[in-house]
Each structure stands twice: as structure tokens, then as C-alpha cells.
Amino acid sequence: MAGNRNNVLWEKHRMMLPDVRTRAIHRCKDCRFFVQIKGKTEARYGCVVNIKAYGNLENRIPPILPVTDIIKCVGLEGLDYCLKFNDPDAQSCGRFKLK
């Protein structure tokens, strides 16, 4: 199997399931759940897919969310979790929705 590592033809003929392919080609910066979270003195990006109101698409997701709205919904632990996923070039997750 060591010969397959450098085989360009082998690399081009891999099979991917359709839902895995969409996840593999998109990045977090293209997702509608990746928003700017604005605090009092600074703004950071984060993922709000785990907030129930936004993840279920019950509420419209604005491009900039005030930090107080997130704290009201999920508390400080939820805010930390949202800010943990702040890499715009990371591979998208299974809940990806195009902007």
C-alpha cells in the first residue's frame, strides 16, 4: 500500500459521499452561524449553532450579535463555547449552512 501514497491517479479517483463533500469543501467563514460577537471594547468571531434559537433557525441570525444576547441565552459557559470555534479557515461542521 505504500505505492498508493505517491500515486496521483489514485488520489483523483477517491469516492466521497455528497454530504461529506460539501462539508469538506466549505470553511467556517462561509457559514451563516459564524458571526461577529461584539462586546464592550472588542469584537470576536464565533459559532452560534449551539444556541437553540439560532441553531434551529427560529430567530434570524444577524451578522453582528451583542455579547449580552448570547449571555442571556446560554450564560458565560455558552459564550466561552461559542468563542472556542473562532477559526474562519477551519473545516465546517455537520450543521453547516451557506450564508
C-alpha angles and dihedrals in degrees: 000000000000089000092064094064094074097034108113093190090056091051093053095052101056116133120231129185112241097245092047090050093055090049092049097050098046130073131209092256089068094053123102091221092060102091140159112260109207121205131178097279106009143025127222134180123244145157118260098183092111093058103097097221093052100033093056089044091239090134127039111256111233119208090240122039124191112236091232091064091055093047090051091052103041109002129232094308090055090048090054089050091051092050092048090073099057104127109114092196096052119116112266122254130235093271093059117147120181116240 
